[in-house]
Amino acid sequence: MFEIILLLLATGGIAAFARARGGKPWLWGTLTVVGYFLVPAAVAFFAAMFAADPASIKEDAQLWFFVSAITWVAVLAFCARFLLGRGYAKPDGMWSCKNCRYLNKHYAVICEACREPYASKAPPFS
């Protein structure tokens, strides 16, 4: 039960990062939850396929499930935080949107209220 609560919290955090960095939060949340259950199954499948001892697979199944699931969530969190939105200008700290005056977090490169980027890519004198 505690593991599911942690998964829900992590999914919410990853979706928030994705929304603030210009991604689709529903896509990143879905990838988190579906991958949490499918990646361990894929790990078990490939372990059996590459001649791992079936007795050791059954013996260590809970450990492999937990490690591969947590690794999947950690990789998605890293990608949502650091790789998503890297083409946009980065703020130095919390910033207010020029359009709607919404106060955004320091990691947000797109305004969460009006979806306007932090800094326009157009030249200032046009």
Phi and psi in degrees as a GROMACS rama.xvg file:
@    title "Ramachandran Plot"
@    xaxis  label "Phi"
@    yaxis  label "Psi"
@TYPE xy
-63.4917  -35.5395  PHE-2
-64.742  -39.2852  GLU-3
-67.4439  -39.2649  ILE-4
-62.8881  -43.1993  ILE-5
-63.7371  -37.4243  LEU-6
-63.6572  -42.2133  LEU-7
-63.8534  -41.0753  LEU-8
-65.6397  -42.7964  LEU-9
-65.3591  -39.1286  ALA-10
-63.6787  -42.2098  THR-11
-62.4693  -40.4597  GLY-12
-66.4275  -42.9798  GLY-13
-65.7526  -40.5018  ILE-14
-65.5464  -36.5149  ALA-15
-66.4924  -42.9373  ALA-16
-59.9493  -44.7948  PHE-17
-63.0801  -42.6255  ALA-18
-63.5254  -42.3279  ARG-19
-73.8264  -21.6374  ALA-20
-102.945  7.58778  ARG-21
96.9377  7.39366  GLY-22
-93.1118  179.564  GLY-23
-95.4498  112.801  LYS-24
-63.04  -35.0595  PRO-25
-66.6923  -34.9782  TRP-26
-67.766  -46.2785  LEU-27
-68.5043  -36.1231  TRP-28
-66.5515  -40.8532  GLY-29
-65.4469  -43.1273  THR-30
-59.2591  -37.9995  LEU-31
-64.9114  -51.3598  THR-32
-71.3483  -45.7627  VAL-33
-66.1189  -43.4803  VAL-34
-64.4217  -31.7396  GLY-35
-58.3582  -33.4448  TYR-36
-96.6306  -30.2921  PHE-37
-84.3672  -34.3194  LEU-38
-61.9509  -44.8045  VAL-39
-61.3682  -34.7117  PRO-40
-66.1722  -40.209  ALA-41
-66.0548  -38.1856  ALA-42
-63.1823  -44.0824  VAL-43
-64.6576  -39.3866  ALA-44
-62.6324  -48.0674  PHE-45
-70.6648  -29.6942  PHE-46
-66.045  -40.5906  ALA-47
-71.1764  -34.4477  ALA-48
-68.9677  -35.0294  MET-49
-95.9591  37.9017  PHE-50
63.3645  35.6255  ALA-51
-76.3798  150.659  ALA-52
-67.0806  122.393  ASP-53
-58.3468  -32.2649  PRO-54
-67.0351  -39.7722  ALA-55
-72.4654  -29.509  SER-56
-64.82  -45.8219  ILE-57
-66.2323  -36.7207  LYS-58
-67.162  -40.8842  GLU-59
-104.79  21.909  ASP-60
-61.9133  -43.3104  ALA-61
-65.9905  -39.9335  GLN-62
-63.9251  -46.4643  LEU-63
-63.9169  -38.922  TRP-64
-61.0647  -49.9017  PHE-65
-64.4702  -47.3632  PHE-66
-64.2901  -45.7639  VAL-67
-70.1728  -35.7437  SER-68
-68.5362  -43.904  ALA-69
-66.9823  -37.5096  ILE-70
-63.219  -41.1782  THR-71
-60.574  -47.2713  TRP-72
-64.8893  -39.716  VAL-73
-65.6375  -40.4168  ALA-74
-65.5005  -42.6039  VAL-75
-64.5409  -39.8042  LEU-76
-63.4931  -42.1573  ALA-77
-61.7199  -46.3531  PHE-78
-64.4765  -41.7159  CYS-79
-67.3401  -34.2303  ALA-80
-82.4667  -43.7662  ARG-81
-107.71  -26.9993  PHE-82
-98.4604  -31.0634  LEU-83
-75.082  132.54  LEU-84
76.6653  21.7369  GLY-85
-76.5798  -8.32003  ARG-86
-83.5337  -7.1635  GLY-87
-94.1515  158.748  TYR-88
-66.4631  142.751  ALA-89
-102.029  134.789  LYS-90
-77.8404  159.211  PRO-91
-84.2414  -21.7145  ASP-92
-164.672  -156.825  GLY-93
-64.2397  145.306  MET-94
-141.738  150.978  TRP-95
-99.9769  137.49  SER-96
-69.9797  140.136  CYS-97
-69.4052  -31.6133  LYS-98
-76.2493  -55.9857  ASN-99
-114.348  -3.39767  CYS-100
64.8501  23.2938  ARG-101
-75.5931  135.928  TYR-102
-86.5064  115.559  LEU-103
-100.942  157.467  ASN-104
-69.2121  166.098  LYS-105
-68.8308  -24.6743  HIS-106
-89.2612  -8.18491  TYR-107
-78.9711  127.79  ALA-108
-104.818  -7.64458  VAL-109
-130.92  136.344  ILE-110
-61.3476  130.409  CYS-111
-74.9687  -17.2932  GLU-112
-89.3499  -49.4583  ALA-113
-114.304  1.37432  CYS-114
64.8591  24.3054  ARG-115
-88.5748  135.479  GLU-116
-62.7106  159.146  PRO-117
-57.8881  -50.4956  TYR-118
-132.504  135.223  ALA-119
-69.1924  144.332  SER-120
-85.6577  -3.75082  LYS-121
-75.3387  148.19  ALA-122
-65.8724  149.065  PRO-123
-67.6718  -25.8072  PRO-124
-112.752  78.0295  PHE-125
